[in-house]
Amino acid sequence: MIMKPKVLLLDEPTEGIQPNIIQQIGRVIGYLRGKGDMAIILVEQYFEFAYGLADSFYVFRRGSVSMSGTKAELSKDVLRAEVSV
């Protein structure tokens, strides 16, 4: 963060982490998002965590984007149905 990056890529930051630490990670990501000076790309399997932080969504299936849009364009139920196994 010292170098003031323009993009922050996070690959499953909640993987194997205790719930109270996950909340702290979410607050830090939310803080960085609120500053508005970098793009944050979050790859995450924990749906509620990702949904709470995201502005836009890209769902990949077999290497291709199967769905994309903003929170206003895609409801939580539609997204959940697309990513559920």
Long-range contacts (C-beta under 8 A, 24 or more apart in sequence): 4-37, 4-38, 5-38, 6-37, 6-38, 6-39, 7-38, 7-39, 7-40, 7-41, 8-32, 8-38, 8-39, 8-40, 8-41, 9-41, 9-43, 10-40, 10-41, 10-42, 10-43, 10-44, 11-43, 12-43, 12-44, 12-45, 13-42, 13-44, 14-44, 14-46, 14-49, 15-45, 22-46, 22-49, 26-52, 26-53, 29-53, 47-79, 47-80, 47-83, 51-76, 51-79, 59-83
